[in-house]
């Protein structure tokens, strides 16, 4: 893994931590998009055989994560390829 890749990975981890701890305020729309992209990076493409109905709720991305947001994240994740 190159130095650039490690630095980029550390940046993403710091960004996720800042969001989760409420230090980086986000609109609901941006939060849903970033959360879906994070899932895409971690899980890959949506696969109904692997991703059960409430798979998004297994991940913590926001300090006050709601079922409504999780449903929106799932919908966005399904469109990412």
C-alpha positions in Angstrom: 0.0 0.0 0.0 1.5 3.3 -1.0 2.0 6.3 1.3 -0.8 8.2 -0.6 -3.3 5.3 -0.1 -2.5 5.1 3.6 -2.9 8.9 4.0 -6.2 8.8 2.1 -7.5 6.0 4.3 -6.5 7.8 7.5 -8.3 10.9 6.2 -11.5 8.9 5.6 -11.2 7.3 9.1 -10.8 10.8 10.7 -13.7 12.1 8.7 -16.0 9.3 9.8 -14.9 9.8 13.4 -15.6 13.5 13.2 -19.1 12.9 11.8 -19.9 10.2 14.4 -18.8 12.4 17.2 -20.9 15.4 15.9 -17.9 17.6 15.2 -18.8 17.9 11.5 -22.4 18.9 11.0 -24.1 17.6 7.8 -27.4 18.0 6.1 -29.6 14.9 6.0 -29.0 14.6 2.2 -25.2 14.8 2.5 -25.1 12.5 5.5 -27.1 9.9 3.5 -24.9 10.2 0.5 -21.6 9.9 2.5 -23.0 7.0 4.5 -24.0 5.1 1.3 -20.5 5.8 -0.2 -18.9 4.5 3.0 -21.0 1.3 2.7 -20.1 1.0 -0.9 -16.4 1.2 0.0 -16.7 -1.3 2.8 -19.3 -3.8 1.4 -19.1 -3.3 -2.3 -22.1 -3.3 -4.6 -25.5 -3.9 -3.1 -26.4 -7.6 -3.3 -29.8 -8.7 -2.1 -28.4 -12.2 -1.4 -25.9 -10.8 1.1 -27.6 -7.5 2.3 -30.6 -8.3 4.4 -33.4 -5.8 5.0 -31.8 -3.9 7.9 -28.1 -4.3 7.1 -27.6 -0.5 7.2 -28.5 -0.4 10.9 -25.5 -2.6 11.7 -23.2 0.4 10.9 -22.9 3.6 13.0 -22.3 6.7 10.9 -24.2 9.4 12.7 -24.6 10.2 16.4 -28.4 10.2 16.1 -29.0 7.8 13.3 -32.7 7.2 12.4 -34.5 4.4 10.6 -35.7 6.9 8.1 -32.0 7.9 7.3 -31.0 4.2 7.1 -33.7 3.5 4.6 -32.5 6.4 2.4 -28.9 5.2 2.7 -30.0 1.7 1.6 -31.8 3.2 -1.4 -28.7 5.2 -2.4 -26.4 2.2 -1.9 -28.5 0.2 -4.3 -27.8 2.7 -7.1 -24.0 2.7 -6.6 -22.1 0.5 -9.0 
